[in-house]
Amino acid sequence: MLQNIRDRFTGVLAVLIVAVIGLALTITLVDTDTFTGVANFAARVDGEEIPLADFRQVAQQQILEREQETRGEIPAADKLTLQRNVLEGMVRNRVVAHYVRESGFRVSDKRVIEHIHTMPAFQVNGKFSSDGYLAALASQGINATSFEQEQRAALQIDQLQNGLLESAFFTPAEYRRFMLLEGERRRAAFATLSPEKFLAAVTPGEDEIKAYYDTHADRFESEESVALDYVEAKASELPPPGEPTEAELRTLYDSAPERFETTTQRRVRHILVAVDADTTEEAARARATEIRAKLASGGDFAALAREYSDDPGSAAAGGELGWAGPGTYVEPFEAALETQQVGAISQPVRTDFGFHIIQLEEVRAGTRRSFEDARDELAAELRARGSQERFFELTESMDDAALENPGSLDAVARAAGLPVRRIENFTRAGGEPLGGVRAVIDAAFSAPVLEDGENSALIEAGEGRAIILRVVEHRPARLRPLDEVRGEVEKAVRAEKAAAIVAERGTKIVADTRSGGDFAALVAAAGVSLIAPSEPLARNSPEVVPEVLAAIFRAQRPVTGASIFDGVTLPSGAYVVLRVDEVIPGNPEDIPREQRDARKAMLARQVGVAEITALAMDLRRDAKVVVAPGLFEDQDAL
């Protein structure tokens, strides 16, 4: 069976449909037109339809992933927003695909084939499987020609993206401005007003408790869970295979003799004189000849390599390249080594990199391990291979039984000779003894298993571990009664009211300071300590929490002799008052060249991404889009 391929393939096309561009674009509502009749499409984009089945598949996958992140069913409003975003993403991908076709972007058949061959979904034991490819497509109801067209479109869009990214540029003034801002430092002081000290003084009323409970009902829901039946196979629990025969050991030894051989190794050092944009062929040859003459006159090879070699990887080590076997170096370099004697220094050798002066330091002859020496290793390998084959056969029979008997695990248990076990409480975070394996959670809460009561496909839950499961009871999240969660609600109301108190007090400190009050005195009167780092803060200073650091760098620049005062509420409910005294611009010359180059590349990519996003938005704005009527009304359809 090809279930493993199918598992890896699930959602491949769906993901490609939505994520071809792979950018975080601002989502807008799609346009609608009047349409009459029953629609089997989600939308038409300039006359080309987005199939309804494709939209539903992608939307369901996105909903499932969100529910797994939140460990519960997401609210209907969030589900609707997610569905609209999915459709908008598919629409934008279609208009970009139209653009690349009309603009003449082309991808050869050979390139499409090479791309598909590298996709993990279609590989078995690390190699592309033609049978697996066709079976995986068929299991998803996808025509191979259509799939290959989708891949061609994706590669064409890649061409567009890469072209825009590679051609993106920015002016020296823009780069300098970027470096000044990134390297900017600020001298500041701040103090934190904590709500904890006010918790005891806050007494929420019954009406406040009820209002909070009604407004934040999603916080007081029970966790969604299921009861699972499952059959689990472990390779470690299978009986050990029989000992391999002498003939089997001999066959394995003879099948790959090179694995028991070590080739001749040479230890080499070299001096490279590069031929590049700054050095012509003639100049490099003359320089290499001069260095060779110094060596012939008794010059120290290591010292001359450190002084003259253009190879940054070996120059500092005196040109040392270490031990290497045949095929390590480029052909002219290898050819020179073949005829060179130990200790000899070659004449300059020309390669694509320039001129090399090579010294052969030492040769280590190859060896071959005997059959007797390798016997234990061969036996262990054959035993492991036998265990893997037995485990594979077992899981294949389990998979077949699950597919042929989708409503029960009894046939799976009989085929495997294993018991059906049960977990009473398995959530979107997992549950023992299966743990929190993502593949198991995904399967347990997938639509066919959760809603249709089918067996899961075979789940690879780790090395040598396979599971097939089915849901026997689904317990959706439910709102717990107020009496049950009163303590939690009261605690939350107390925290909210205490946070409001410190925010009010913090805001007053900022306002009073801006009106001429003494910041340090007002902070001290509030009973908190003022923190004033001795060194100016950078944008990534680890000693300051990110929200406070962001507020400090978001504040206006103070004029000379004055300070800027502000405040920010933290996620914990605390309120931080802050003072910014000085802004020290960054100095690009203080940053090493390698880091400056990396920042240039990063900035260029940001500019390129902005251009891609703008293009997609322009194409989307000009497109004629018709959304099927009622598409977002039938939530149960998804």
N, C-alpha and C positions, 0 to 999 in steps of 0.2 A: 504493500500500500504506500501511497505517497502523502500520507496525512501530515508528516512533518513539513513537507513543502507547502501544503495547503495552509497550515498554520502560519508559516512565515509570510505567505502571500496575502492573507486576509487583510483587506484595506489598502493594498499597495496602490491600486489604480485610484482609489478614493483619495488617498493622500496626495497623489500626484495632481489630481484635478484641482485640489484646493491650494496646494503649497508649491506650485511650480515657481512662482516668483519669490516666495519665501521672505516677504517684507512685511513689517508691521504697518499696514495702511489704515488710514482713518476710514471707518465704516460709515456709509450713508445708506439711506433707504433707497431701494430700487424703484424705478418708475413703474407705473401700471397703465395699461390700456384696456379698453373694453374688449372682451373676448367672449364668444358664445360657443357652447359645446363642452364636452368632457375633455379635459386636458390630460395628456399623458406626458407632459413636460413640466418642468418647474419654471422655466423662463425661456424666452427667445431673445437672442442677442444679435442684432442686425440680421434677423431672419434665421439664424442657426439656433437649434433647440438644445437646451440643457436637459437631458432626460430626467424625468421625475425620480426614477429608481436611483440614479446617481446621486441626486440631491438628498434623497432620504437616507441612503447609505452613509454619506459623509456626515449629515446632520446627526444621525444616530450615533455614529462613532464619536463625534465631538461631545455629544451629551453624555455618553458613557464615560469618557475620559474626565469630564468635569465632575460627574458624580463620584468617580473614584477619588478625585482630588479632595472633594468636600466630604467624602464618606457618607453620602446620603443623597436622596433625590433632590434635585435643584428645583426652586420655585418655578411656577409656570411662566412668570414674567421673564425670568432669566433664560428659561428654555426658549421662549419666543425670540428674545434678543439674540441668542446664540444662533438660532435657525436663520434669522435675517442676515447675520454676519456671514454665515456659511454661504448663503446664496450670493451675497455681494462679492465675496471672494471668488466664487466660481464665475460670476459675470466679468469681473476684472481680468481673470485669467483668460477668458474667451476673447475679450477685446484686444488684449496684448498678443494672443496667438494670431488673431486676424492681422494685426499690424506687422508681425514678423513675416507672415506669409506674403503679404502685399509688398513688403519692403525688399523681398528677394533673398531673405536668409535661407540657406540650403544646408541640409545635412545628408551625407551620403548613406546609402544602404549599409555599407560596411561599418560606418560609425554607429548606426542604430544597433546593428547586431552586436558589436563590441560592447556597447553600453548595456544591453540586455544580458549579455553573458556575465557581466560583473555584478548583477543584482543578486543579493543573498537569497532572495525568495526562490530562485530557480537553481540553486546550487545544492549538490549532494556530495558530502565529503570534500567540500572545498572546490568542486568542479561543476561547471554548467551541465545540467541534465536536460536534453531535448525532450525526453519523455515527461520529465517532471514539469517542464515549462508548459507543454501542451495540456497536461492533466490539471495543473494549477489554474490555467486560464479557463478550462472547461468547467472546473468545479465552481468558478465564479460566474459562469455564463457569459464569458467574454470571448469575442472572436480574436484570433491571433492578429489578423490584419488590422483590426481596430486598435488593439493594444499597441502595436508597433507604430501606428500613426500617432497615437498619444505620445509615445516616447520621442518620435521625431519632432513633434511640436514642442515638447519640453526641452529638447536639445537646441532647437532654434531659439527659444526664449533665453536659454543659457548664453547663446552667442550674443544676443542683444545685451543682456546684463553685463557680460564680460567686456563687451565693447565700450559700454558706457562707463564701467568702473575703471577700465584701463585708460580711457581718454579724459577722465575727470582731472581737473586741475584747480589750483587756487593761486592767488597772487602772492608775491612776497609780503605785501602789507597784511593780507589776511593771515598768513602763517605767523608773522611776527605778533599780530594781535592775539592769535590763539595761544602762542607760547607765553606771552605776557600774562594772559588770564590764567592759564594752567599753572604757571609757576608763582602766581600771586600768593602772598602771605598776609595775614591780618593779625594785628595785636588786639586782643579782646579780653573781656572778663564777663563772667556769668554766674548766676545763682539759681538753684532749683528749689521751688516751693512744692513740697510733697503733699498729696492729699491724705496720706495715712494718718497724720496727726488730727484730722478733722472727722475721721470715720466715727469715733465714739460719740461725737457731739451731734451727729445727724440721726434723726428718727423719722424714717419714712412713714407717711400715712397710708391707710388702706387704699385710698383712691389712687395714690401714686404707685403703689405696688401693682394694682390691677391695670393701670394705664401702661406701665412698663411691660407687664406680662403680655398684654394685647398687642403692643407695638413691636415687641421682639419675640414673637411666638416661635420663630425658627430656632432660637437659642435654647428652647426648652423642649425640643422634640427628642423622643427616644431614638437611639441609633438603629438604622435599618440593618436587619440581619436575616440570615437564612439558616435552615437546617440542611445539612448536606449528607448524602450517601456517597461513598467513594471507594474505588479500588486502587490500591497503590502497589506498584512493583518497584523493587530496589535491586539493583545489580548485586549489591553486597550481600543480599540474602539468598541469592541463587546458589545451588550446590556447585562446588568447584568442578571444572571440566576435567576430563581424564588427562593423564600425562601425554605429551606429544611423543610420537614414535621417532625412531632414529631417522627414518626416511623423511619425515616431515622436517626435522631439524636440518638435515642435509639440504633439502630443497630450499628452505629459507636462506641458508648460508650461501648457497650457490646463486640464488636469484639476484642478489645485489652485492657482488664482491667488493664494490668500491666503498661500502659502508664500513668494512673492516680494514681498509687500507688508509694509510696516511701518505700523502704525496710529499715529494721533496719540497722542503721549506728553505727559503733564503732570507737572510737578514741583510737589509740594505739601508744605505743612507744616500741622500742626493742633495744637489744644489740646483735650484730651478732659476733660470733667467727667463722671465715671462715675455712673450710677444703679445702686446696689447695695444690699446689706443695711444698709449704714451711712449711705446718702444717699438721701433720698426724691426723687421727681420734682420737686417744687416747690423743694426746696433746691438741687438740681443746676441747675435752670433759672435760679434767682436768681443762683447763683454764676457761671454762664456769662455771664449778662447783665452782671454786674459786670466780668468780665474783658474782655468785648467793649467796654465803655465805656472801660476803661483803654487799650485799643488805639486806640480812636477819639480819645483824648486825646493820642496820640503815644507810647504805651508800646511798648517793643521786643518784637516777637513772640517771638523766640527766648528772651529772658530770662523773659518771662511763661510760656512753655511749660515751661521748666526749673523754674519755681517752682510752677506750678499744675496742669500736665497729669497726668492719671491713667493715661496710656499709658506703661508702663515701657519699651516698645521704642523710643520716640522722644523722650521727655521730655528725656533727657540730651543729645540732639542738637538741642535747641531746637525740637522738634516736627517735624523733617525726616523726610519719608516717601520722598523720592527720586522717580525717574521711574517712571511706571506708565501702562499703557494701559487702555482701556475694560474693564470687568468685574473690575477689581482690587478695588474697594471695594464696600461694601454699597450697595443701591439709592438710599437718600436722599442718601448722600454723593456718589455718582456724579451724581445729578440736580442737586445744587447746583453741582458743577463744570462741568456742561454750559453753564450760563448765566453763569458767573463770568468777569470780565475779569482779565487778568494784573495782579497787584499788589493786587487787591481782597481784602478780608477779609469773609467771610460773616457773617451773623447766626447765632446758635446753631442747629445742625441736629441734629434728634433721630434717633438710630438705636437699635438694640437695645443698644448699649453705653453710651449716654448722650448728652450734648450735645457736638457738635464745633464749634469755631470754626476755619474753614478759610481759609488764604491760598494763592491760586494764584500761584506764583512765575514759572513759565515754561511755554510751550507749544512743542512740537516737532512740526511737520507730518509726516504719514505720507508714505512714498515707495513707488514700485513699480519693481522692476528690470525692464529690458527683456529681451526674448527673447534678443537678442544678448549681453547681459551675462551671462545665465544659461546660455548654450549649453554651455560647458565643463562646468559642474556637472551639467547634464542628461545630457550624453553620458557622463560618468563614472558617473552613477547607472544609466543603461541598460546600460552595459557590465558593471557589478557585478551588476545584476539578471540579465543574460544568463548570467553565470558561475554564479550561484547556481542558476538553473534547470537548467543543464547538469549541475551537480554533483548536484542533487536527482534528476534523471532517471537519472543513472549509479548513484547509491546505491539508488534504487528497483529498478532492474534487478538489481543485486547481491542485494538483499534477496529479491526474487522467486526468483532462481535458488537461493539458499541454502535457502529454505523448500521448494522443489520437489525439491531434490536434497540431502537432509540428511546424507548419508554421504560427500560429497566436495565439494571446493572447485573442481574442474575446471570445472563449469558456471558458477560465480561468476566465475572468471578469464576464461572466454570471453565472458561477458556484459559484463564491464568492460573487456576488452582489456588486462588487467593480469596480471603473473606471480604465481604462488603462491610465497611466500617461507617460510623456516623459521627458527625460533629453537630451538636445541637445549636451552637451559637457562633456563626461565622459572619463577620462584618466586612465592610469595604476596607478595613485595615487588616483583615485576615483572621486567623484563629488557630490555636493549637489543636492537633499536632502538625497541621499543614503549614503553620507559620504565616508569614506575610509575603509569600512569593507572588510577585505581580502577575505572572501568567495564570496562576490558580485563581486569584481574585478576579481578573478579567474574565475568565471562563465562567466563574460562578455567577457573575452579575451580567453576563451577556444575554441578549434578548432570547435566543433559542433555548438556553438553559433555564433562565429565570422565568420567562413568560410562557414558553411553549412546553416546558417540562421535558426537554430532550436531554439525552446524555451529552456531555461535552465531548469534543474531540480529544484525542490523546494529548496530554499536557506534559511537556518536558519541564520538570520542576527543579532541574539541577542535574549535575553529572550523575548518570546511573540511577535516575529517579523519574518515574513516569506515573501519571495519575489520570484516571477518568472519573468524572463526578456527575452527579445530578442533584437538583434542588428538590427536596421533599416538602419543604414549607418555607414560604416567604413571609417575613414580618416587616411590612413597610414602616418607615419612620412615622410616629404619631405624636401629636401634641400631648404632653403629660399634663394632668390636671393641676390647677394652681396650688391646691393644698399639698400636692406631692412635691412641688418645686418652690414652695414659698420661701424657704431659707435661701435658695440660690437667687431668687428674684430680689429679696430684700437686700442681700449683699451687693447685687449689681446696682440697685437704686442708691444705696449708701455711697458706693464708689462714684457714681455719676454726680451726686449732689456734692460730695467732697471735692471732686475735680472742678465743679463749677465754682466752688468757693475759692480755691487757689487760683483759678483763672481770673476771677474778679479781682482778687488781691494783687495778682501779678500785673494785670492790666493797669490797675491804679498806680502801682510803682512806676511803670513805664510812663504813664501820663504825668504823674507828679514830677518825675525827673525831667521830662521834656519841658515842663513849665518852670524849671529852674531849681528843683529840689536836688539834694545831694544823693547820688545814686547809692554810694556805699552806706550812708546813714540809713536810707530807706530800707535797704536790704537787711542791714543789721537789726532794724526795728521789727522786721518781719520774722526774726528769729532764725535766719538761715545764713550760711557762710558764702562769702564771695570768693569765687575761684578765678585767679588771674594768672594764667600760665606765664612763666618767665620768658619763654621764647615765642615769637610770632607763630601762629597756626597756619599750616598748609591745608590744602583742600582734602588731603587724606590723612590728617593727623589722627592716629589711632586712640589717643587719650580722651577724645571728645566724642560723645555719641553722635551718629550721623545727622539726626534731625537738628541738633543744636549747631553742628558745624555748617550744615546747609543754611540755616538762618543767619549765621554770622557772615557767610559769603554772599547771601542774598541781600543783606542790608545795604543801604546807600553808602557811598564813600563819604567819610567825614572830611570837613574842611580843616585846614591846619588850625590846631589849637582847640578844636571842638570834638565832640564825640557823638555817635549815633546810638540811640537806645531803641530796643525792640523786645519782643517776647514771642514765645512759641509754645504750643501745647504738645506734649509728648504722647505717644500711644498709651503709655501707662496712666495718663491722667495728670501727671505732674506738669507744672508750668515753669518755664525757664525764662528769666529776665536776663537781658544781655546788653553789653556795652561794647561798641567797636570804636577803638581809639585811633587806629592808623592802618593804612593800606600800603603794602610794600609791593610794587609791581615785580613780576617775574623777570629774570634775566636769561635770555636764550643761551648766552655764552657760558652760563653756569652748568648747562646740561651737556653730558658727553655726546659726542657726535653720533654714536650708535643709537642712543635714545632719541636724538633729534630726528634721525632718519626714520626710526620706527614711528614717531609721532607724525612725520610727514605722510607716511604710508597710511596711517590711521585716518588722518584728516582727508586725504584724497579719497579714501573709501567712503567716508561720511558724505563727501560731496557727491560721489558717484551714486550712492544709495538715494540721496535726495533727488538726483536727476531721474533715476528710475521711478521713484515714487511719483514725482511730478508728471512724468510721461504717462504712467498708468492712470493717474487721476484725470488728465486731459482726455485720454482715449475713452475713459469711462463716461465722462461728461458729454462727449459727442455721440455716444452710442445710442441706438434705438433699442430699448429694453422693454419687453412685455412680460409681466409676471402672471402666471396662471392664477385665475380667480380662486379665492378661498384657500390658497396654498398654506397660509399660516393659521387657518382656523381649525383644521382637523388635527389636533395635537395627538390623538390616538393613532393616527396614521403613521406617526414616526416612532 
